[in-house]
């Protein structure tokens, strides 16, 4: 790699057309300027100037090196400008959240982008463990998770909570919530179903559900696409458990029955990022939006 100091000296020499002026501008001695030019020529393998009568002419190879030096200077200036630019409304924000929360979040991000066209978003829907992996690997900058990680690699801030809902086909409306009902109806399974059900049965206040063996419930269908889960429920195929936001965005929610818990079951929502990683100021804009959504 060519020494950038030699390039700066050569570029200045070509522009001043004088060794003495170059030395003065760069706070060097004239022999120092000559030494830089000599080393640059040795590095390039070609003479870059032709000297005569204390003057010089640039060679063809010198023209190419001079153009390269100009490009390097321009790239440096652009880099310095970029480093100084930290706008709350420009740049790309990379974030991840659960599929259900994405249903609420994505339309809000689009509205924000319409307001600030230079602010762009990369949103991934993923389970908690995938979000943590992505933040640790620096492919995602912030995430919204429902479990506070134990790993001290992350920094978390609680922003709100969201109810969990046990959802049945409409024909099960007003039935007593029993093990027999769950067995008869059957489970529409999905990647978070076991975690959600365990939490729901433990905290919903129906003590007869606490000891249910979730793995023993008959599974009538499995789907890992959030927008498809409630279709099976609406068609009477089985029951499931999902956050309230997923139900709110389902077009046929009039075909669903939400079993009323004796005690509300909620999921806490945390904003998570990598500890000690300084994020651009535009993420404050996103964080404000996330906080307002969860209030």
LINSUL-V206949 format. One record per helix or strand of 3 or more residues. SS is the DSSP state (A for helix, B for strand). FROM is the first residue (numbers start at 0). LEN is the number of residues. If there is no record, write none. Layout:
# LINSUL-V206949
SS:FROM:LEN / SS:FROM:LEN
This chain:
# LINSUL-V206949
A:3:13 / A:18:7 / A:29:15 / B:48:4 / B:54:4 / A:59:25 / B:90:7 / A:98:17 / B:118:7 / A:127:9 / B:141:4 / B:153:16 / A:169:3 / A:178:7 / B:186:3 / A:192:11 / A:206:3 / A:213:3 / B:218:4 / A:225:9 / B:238:5 / A:243:5 / A:252:3 / B:255:4 / B:265:9 / A:281:12
